[in-house]
Amino acid sequence: AAGVIQSPRHLIKEKRETATLKCYPIPRHDTVYWYQQGPGQDPQFLISFYEKMQSDKGSIPDRFSAQQFSDYHSELNMSSLELGDSALYFCASSYRLAGNNEQFFGPGTRLTVL
Amino acid sequence: DAKTTQPTSMDCAEGRAANLPCNHSTISGNEYVYWYRQIHSQGPQYIIHGLKNNETNEMASLIITEDRKSSTLILPHATLRDTAVYYCIAPHLNTDKLIFGTGTRLQVFP
């Protein structure tokens, strides 16, 4: 079965650079979520989109922005990168009309900021 | 989200049942309890969810107390591959974001 695809899987950037993470949800899923997991920490919710509109927002820095496109894929844009942005970034997708909150997570993008 | 409390860590022998408890005493009447797990550095994986009745699927069983203030996730025959951090989550009704607490680190040993 098709799973959530994230690209790239690994990314190395310098401080103050920008990064773009991409997420391709499971076909027919209409909701996308982004989570950040720092070293030794639990995943933290950043932002979500339903039908291309932002549906919820967590503790996402102002330096980050995200959107969901017409084909339902999503991109997380990160600017002025800081050392503390080094983390695993997970994307998850779900089908809201399924009536439950079963989220399917991708393999993550490991971002390292030097 | 309703606050959930889980033990920090548990051990289980391979082939035995693993019973992972969760307290959610502030859960409201219509909020579900979800269980996810995360195997080292992989994306979290949905296991099961329930509201009032006990639930079972191919992965696990979920036992919810009658007052809904606590629940237990049961892995009937734990394997080494079940070693992971298990999260009990009770999302607020008006949101579908998952708030991950510290979870229970389950170590299955041979």
Boltz contact constraints between the chains, C-beta under 6 A:
constraints:
  - contact:
      token1: [A, 42]
      token2: [B, 100]
      max_distance: 6.0
  - contact:
      token1: [A, 43]
      token2: [B, 100]
      max_distance: 6.0
  - contact:
      token1: [A, 45]
      token2: [B, 97]
      max_distance: 6.0
  - contact:
      token1: [A, 56]
      token2: [B, 95]
      max_distance: 6.0
  - contact:
      token1: [A, 56]
      token2: [B, 97]
      max_distance: 6.0
  - contact:
      token1: [A, 90]
      token2: [B, 43]
      max_distance: 6.0
  - contact:
      token1: [A, 101]
      token2: [B, 91]
      max_distance: 6.0
  - contact:
      token1: [A, 101]
      token2: [B, 96]
      max_distance: 6.0
  - contact:
      token1: [A, 102]
      token2: [B, 46]
      max_distance: 6.0
  - contact:
      token1: [A, 105]
      token2: [B, 43]
      max_distance: 6.0
  - contact:
      token1: [A, 105]
      token2: [B, 44]
      max_distance: 6.0
  - contact:
      token1: [A, 106]
      token2: [B, 43]
      max_distance: 6.0
  - contact:
      token1: [A, 107]
      token2: [B, 43]
      max_distance: 6.0
  - contact:
      token1: [A, 108]
      token2: [B, 43]
      max_distance: 6.0
